[in-house]
Structures are given as structure tokens and as C-alpha cells.
Amino acid sequence: MAIVKAVASAAMGVLLVYAGVGELRDWFRARSRLLRVPGVTVGSEEVLGRGPGVHNRSARFRFTTDQGKVIDKESSFYSFPGPKPGKRVTVSYDPERPWESAEIAWVARMKVLFSPLLAGGGIAFLVLAATYL
């Protein structure tokens, strides 16, 4: 049973470290190029648990890049009841990859701030896995 706990803890640890470090890596690579532009929420998308009684929504926002391209994107942050269409937001994005990197500015900031905690939690799981062996 200890081996199963060790493997499960190690797998969770690797996953958390990978997610936390990956988010930080992407931010560090793009931070000198990031631009902030005004945007607007244009609706919401139902995410997670599309069953009865579960209504988590993610903002769909629209912004115009400095090259003049209009981009619609879904935020990685979700909540209930969800955003109201027409709300003005600030969007940060990497001009080299606007489709992949665009995010509402405060959400992007929170992801960067919480990434070390996520990686730290992963390290804690790895330490826990080592204690099972």
C-alpha cells in the first residue's frame, strides 16, 4: 500500500510542479514583450460541470492588437454567476502569440503570483512520496 501512496503522491507532485513552473516559464519568456490594451467582455462560456445546478462561467473578451487584429478569447478564470457583457477590462498579451497568450490582466497577474505556490505544493507532494518509500 505504501508503494501506491508513493506513486500517487509523486505523480501529483510532478503534475503540480510542471504546471507551476510552466506558467512561470511562459511569463518570464514573454514579460519584456507583454502589452496591455483595453478590451471588453462580450459574453460568457459555461465551463466545468455542465450538469443541472452547476453554472460556472468564464468571460469571453474581445480586444484589438497593436497590429489591428480583433481577437475574441475565453479567460482561464471562471466564476458564478459569471461576467456581465460590456464590462471594460484590461488585456495583457504577447504580440508574437496574441491568440495563445491573451488574458485579462488581473487574471494573468494572479496566475503568475500563485504559480510558485502551485510548484511548492508539488514539491511537498514529492517529499511526501519519498517518506512512503
N, C-alpha and C positions, 0 to 999 in steps of 0.2 A: 504493500500500500504506500510505503514511503517513496518508492520509485515513481508511482503515478503522481503523487503530490509534487515531487521534484520536477518532473517533466511538465506538468500543467503550470506550475509556478514559473519555470524557466521560459515556457512558451509565451505566457502572459508578459513576463518581463521583457523579452526580446521585442514583442509587439509594441509595448509602450515606449521603450527606448527608441525603436525605429520611428514611431510616429512623432515623438517629441523632437528628436534630433533632425528628422526630415523637415519638419516645419521651420525650425531654426536655420537649417542649411539653406532652404529656399529663400528665406528672408535676408540672410547675410549676403547671398549672391546677388540679390536684386535691390538691396537697400539704397545704393547710390543712384539707381535709375528710377526709383518709385516716384510716381507723380500723383498728385491729389487734385481731383476735379469735382465739380458739383454734379450730382445725379438726383434721380427721383425714383421712388418706389412706384412700380406700375401694377403691382398685384402681389399675389402670394401663391405658393405651391404647397400642397399637403405633403408632408414628409413623415416617415416613420408611422407605423401603426395606422393604416388607413381604414381600420375597422370602426364599428359603431362606438361612439363615445370618446374617440381619440381624435383630436384635431390639432396636431402640431403643424404650424405653418412657417415656411421660410419666405423671406422677402425676395421678390423678383424686382430688380432695379435696372435702370437704364441710364447710360451716360454716354458722352461723346468724347472720343480720344483726341489727343492733340493733332492727330492726322485727319480728323473729321469723321472717323468711323463711329457709327452708333452701335452700341453693344448692349444687349439685354443679358442679364446674368442672374442666377439664383444664388443667394447668400448661403454660406455654410452654417449660419446661425438660425435656429428655429425656436419658436415660442408659441404659446397660446395666449391670446386669440390670434396673434399674427400682426403684421404691419398694416397700416392704413395706406391705400393707394394715394399718391400725390404728395407724400411726405418727402421733403428735401433731405438728402443725405450727402455726405462727402464720400467719394470713392477713391481708393488708392489702387494703383495698378502699375505694372511694369510695361513700358511701351514696346518692349521686344516680344512680350507674350500677353497682350491685353485680355484675350479670352480666358486663359488659364489662371492669370494672377489677380484679376479684378475682385475686389471685396469691399464691402462697406468699411470705411476707415477704422471705426472703433472696434469692429469685429476682428479685423486684421491685427490691430494692436493687442487685443485680448488673447488671440491665438499665440502671438509671439511671447506675451507675458506668461502664459500658462504652459508653454512648451517645456521649459526646464522642470516644472513640477511634474509633468507627464513623464519625462525622461527619468526624473528622480524616483517616481513611483515604480517605473520599470526596473531600476537598479535595486530597489527594495525587494521586488519580486525575485530578482536573480539571487540576491543574498538569501532570501527565504528558501529558494530552491536548493542552494548549497547546504543549508542546515539540515535538509531532509536526507542528504546523502551520507 
